[in-house]
Amino acid sequence: MPSSFAEARVDLGAISENTAALARRAPGAGVMGVVKADGYGHGMLPAARAMLAGGAEWLGTAFIEEALELRGAGISCPVVAWILPPHAPLSAAVAADIDLGVSTPGLVADIRTAAAETGRRARVHLKADTGLNRGGLTAEQWPETVAAAARAEADGLIRVTGVFSHFACADEPGHPSIAAQTSAFHEALEIAGKAGLEPEVRHLANSAATLTLPETHFDLVRPGIASYGLSPIPGLAGTGLRPAMTLRAAVALVKRVPAGSGVSYGHRYTTDRAANLALVPLGYGDGVPRAATNSGPVQIGGRRRTVSGTVCMDQFMVDIGDDTLGADAEAVLFGPGDDGEPTAQDWADVLGTIPYEIVTRISPRVPRVYGAR
């Protein structure tokens, strides 16, 4: 049973083992464990420590604030923050020895200023947009920005520690953009080399590329979702990954209703016979998608069932037919699937999304409990 009315139990051993398995997939490269978005909902600090225990040498975050939290917790390994919006705390990042991702030309000048203010040499990763058309420097911006970075490095204000990019379709094996982006990354590296830059690490591979594209591993791989045991490519066999999160709750009550009873808001579900209804105290306020109305899979009493009616803010109902439940009954929304329970991938399939969203959206109201299932 959950230790409270509900819990997201996180198996840190699984995260460590997943990290080690991914490192074995990239024997010539280091591993950067990605812990942005509160460790994909698993808890950033515990996940970071588990990844380091599994062999990760770097950590990756989206924002400087996340990286500063890692430093504040005593984590001293190299940490990269790669989204730097206007007014980001660059000086604090430089002072904390956080590597900064550069995706816009003007950032080099801003980081120069921050380095001068702090009296420390800034660590910088230049990001080439090789075709994702999201963050990163375009092919037109790349030579000028590389030259500016080389000047700042010669002036002793920055050190270009990395050059990186990100795939658009690595989770679609054989997609033509993969080869095109890999080629564009090689071109970006060649330009950087001609400018005199010698980065410590070149990195391109996300989870999908770490698992399927060894030619893209370079010096460092950046597995995100795979570190948490979820495959970026549904159905990919032989990954050796184990899902780390199990979401479950105590069944709060069971009530008997007659045939023809409308259930939950809008009566979007109606019983076709007399039935027992189980109330599960999790809802969209906890991160259970409202779109799971009449579709979300749940295991109760050892059997797979389906959400019955509208998912509410704090609760949803499940028609369990004529089954009865003991006082300690629980509902398992997803887990590793060992006991037949749904997985995060099952939820993603039902909702037309990806498992990243399923685990990341679980709200802080649900306690994270660390340990094996």
N, C-alpha and C positions, 0 to 999 in steps of 0.2 A: 504493500500500500504506500501511496505517497506520504511523505512526512508532514504535509499540510494538505489542504483540500486538493491541491494540484502541484505538479512539479515538472520541470524539464531536467531530467537526470542526464548528466554528461559524463561519459566514460573517458577520463583523461588518458588512461592507458591506451585506448583505441586511437586517440589523436597522436600519441607518441609512436605507436606502431604504424599508423598510416604514414606519418612523416618518414619513418625509417624505410618503409616500403617504397615510397616515392624517391628517396635518396638512392635506393638500389636501382631504380629505373634510369637514373641519370648519374652513372658512376664517375663521369669525368667532370661533373659540375657540383657546385654547392647548392644548398636549398635555402630559399627565402620563404619562411612561413608567413602567410598573409593573415593578419588578425584585425583588419578593419571591421567596421560595423559591429563592434563588441564581439569580435571573433565569430562573425557570421551567426550571432545570437547565442553562442556557446559560452561567452564570458572571455573578454580579451586577455586579461592577465593570466588566468589559469590555462587558457589555450596556448598563450605564448610560452609559458614555462614548459608545457607538455611538448610543444614542438621543439624547443631547444633540447629537451631531454631525448627526443627522438632523432636528433642530429642536425636540426636546422642551424645554420650559421648566421643568417640574417632574419630580420622581421620586416614586414611591409605593412604600412597603414595608408589610409586615404589622406588624413589630415594631420597637421602638426600637433593639434591638441591630443590626438590619440598617441602619437609618438612621445609627447611629453609625459603622458600618463605612464607609459612604459618606463621611461627614465625615472620618474618619481617613485616607481615601485622597485627600483634598483636593478633593472635590466640594462646591461651595458653593451650588449652585442650591437653590431651595426643595424640601424633602423632607418628605413626610407619612408618619407611622407611625399606622396606624388600629386596631390591636388592642392594647389596653393592659390586660393582665391584672393582678390584684393584685400589688403590690410591683414593678411596672415601674419602671425607673430614670427617673422623671419629671424630677428635678433635672438629671441628666446631659443629658437631651433638651433641656430649656429652655436650659441653658448652651450647647448646640451649635446652638441656633436651629433645632430640628426642630419642625415643625408636628405637633400632637397631635390625633388623632381622639377625639372624646368621644361615647361610646355609652351611658353610664350617668350618672344624675343626680349621684352623689357625686363624679364625676371633676372637676367644676369646682372644688370645694373643694380637692381634692388638688392640682390644678394651681396654684391660688392659692398654696397653701403652698410648692410647689416654686419658684414665681416669687419669692416673698418670700425664700426661702433663697438663691437664686442672685443676686438683685438684677437680674434681667432680666425683661422682659415676655414672657410665654409666648404662643406662637402656637397658636391652637386652631381646629379644624374641627369643627363640630357635625354629628353624623350623625343624620338622621331615618330611622326605620324606616317606609318607605312601603308595606310589604307583603311584603318578603322574609322577615320574622320570623326574622331572624338577629341580627347586631349592629345597634345603633342605638336611638335613643330613640323610644318609642311615642308615639302621638298624645296620650295622657294625660300622659306625662312631658315632652313637648316645651315647652309654655308655661312651666312652672316652671323648666326647665333654661335656656331662652333668657333668662328674667328674671335667673337667677343669673349667667349669662355676661355679660349687659349690666351688672350691678352690678360684676362683677370688672373689666370693661373700663373703666367709669367710675372705678374705683379705681386704674387704671393698672397692674393686675397681669396682664391678658391682653389679647390682641387677637384678635377673632374674624376670622380671615383666610379662613375657608371655611365653607360649608354644603353638605352632600352627602348622597347616598343611593345605593342600589345596586339594580339590577333583578333580578328573579327569573327572568323568562322572555323577555328581550330576544332570545335566540337562537331564539325561536319566533315569527317575524313574524306579527302579527295577534292574538297572544294577548291576551285581554281585560285581563289584569293590567297590561299595558304602559301603557295609557291611564289605568287607575286609579292606578298608581304615579306617573305624570307629574302627574296632577291633585293627588295628595296632596303631592307635592314643591312644587308651586306654593303650596299652602296653608301648608306649613311655612315657605316663604320669606316669605309675607305676614305670618305671626306674628312671624318674626324682624325684619322691617322695622318693624312696629309697635312692637317693643321698642327700636327705635333702632339695631339692628345693621346694618352696611353691609359685608358680607364682600367681600374682594377677588375671590374666585372662588366660583361656584356650579357644582357638578359632579355629574352623574348618569350620563353615558353610559359604559358599558364598551365592549369591542371590538365586540360585536354592534350596540349602539346607535350607536356612531361610524360604522359602515358603513351602517346602514339607517334611522336615526331622527334626521334633522337637527334636528327640533324639540326634541330633548333635549340638544343640545350645550352650551347655556348659555355659561359663560365658559371651561370647561375640559373636555376629554374624557380618559378614563382607559383607553386601550387596553392590554390586557395581552397575551393570547395572540396577537393580531393583529400586535403589534410583532415577534414572533418568526416571523411568516410563516405561521401556521396560522389557518385560518378558524374563527370560533366558530359558524358556520352551515354545516354540510357542504353542498357543492354550490353555494354562493353564487358566482355568476360575476362577473367584472370587478373583483375586489378589488385587483388589482395587487400582491398579497403574494407573497413568496418564502420558503419554509421555510428557516430558517437552520442547522438541525442535521442532520448526517449521521452515523449510527451504523454503524460497520463494524469488522471484525476480520479478521486473517489466519486462513486455514484452517490449523489446527494439524496435522492429519493426515488421510489418506484410507486406508480399509481396505476390502478386499473380503470380503464375507460371503456365505454360501450362502442359497438360498431357505429361508424359514421361520425366519430368525434373529430372535429378540426383541431389541429395541433399547432401551437405557437402563432406568432404574428401573421395575420393575413390568411390563416388556415390554408397554407400552401401544401399541407399534408393532411389527409383524412384517413382515419383507420378504416379498413375494409372488413373488420371483425372486432369483437371485443379483444382488447389487448392490454398488455402492461407497457407503460412508458417509463423509461429511465431518464432522469435528469442529470446531465453532466455539467458541472459548474465551471465551464470554460466557454468563452465567446469571442466576439470580434474585439472586445477590449483587451483580450489576452493574446490576440494575433490569429485566432481561428477565422479564416476568411468567411465573410457572410455569403460569398458565392458558393460555399460548401452546402448551402441549403439543399436538402433532399439528395445530396450526392457524396458528402464526405464519408470516407470509410473509417469505422471505429471497431475495435475489438472489445466486447463486453461478455463476461462469463465464458471466455474461451472461444467465442464465435465472432466471426466478422459480421458486422452490421453496417447500417447506413444512417447518417443523420436524418431525422424525420422532422420536416418543417423548417421554418426560418431559424437560422443561427442568430441569437440575440447578443447583446453586448456582453453578458456575463454567463450565458448558459445556452445549452441546446438540448433537444429531446431525441431519444432513440426508441423506436418501436421494437420491443424485444419479444413480441408475440405472447405466447403463454409461458415463456421461461420465467423462473423466479431467481432472485439473486440473494446471496447472503449479505450480512451486515458489512463485510469487508470488500464488497465488490468494487472493482475499478474499471475505468474505461481507458484503453490505450489507443491514442490517436495515431501515433507512429513510433517506430523504433527500428532496430536492425532487422526485424523480421524473423528472428530465431524461433519464436513460438507462434508463428502464423499471423502476428499482428501486422497491420499496414506499415508501409515505409513512407518516408518523406517523398520518395519517387512516386508511390501510389497516389498520394495527395496531389502531387504536381500533375500527374497524368489526368486525374479527374478534373482538375481546375484549369487545364491548359496553360500551365506555367512551368517553372523549373524548380528543383528542390532547394536551390539557393534561397528563393523567396520564402518557401515554407518554413525553414528553420530560422532565417534572419528576422522574420516578422514576429516571432514569439516575444511578447512584451515583457518589460521588467517586472510586471505584476506577478508573473509566474516565477517562483523561486528556482534558481539554478542549484541543483544538488549534485555534488561531484562524487563519483564512485561508480563501480560497475553496476549493471542492472540488478 
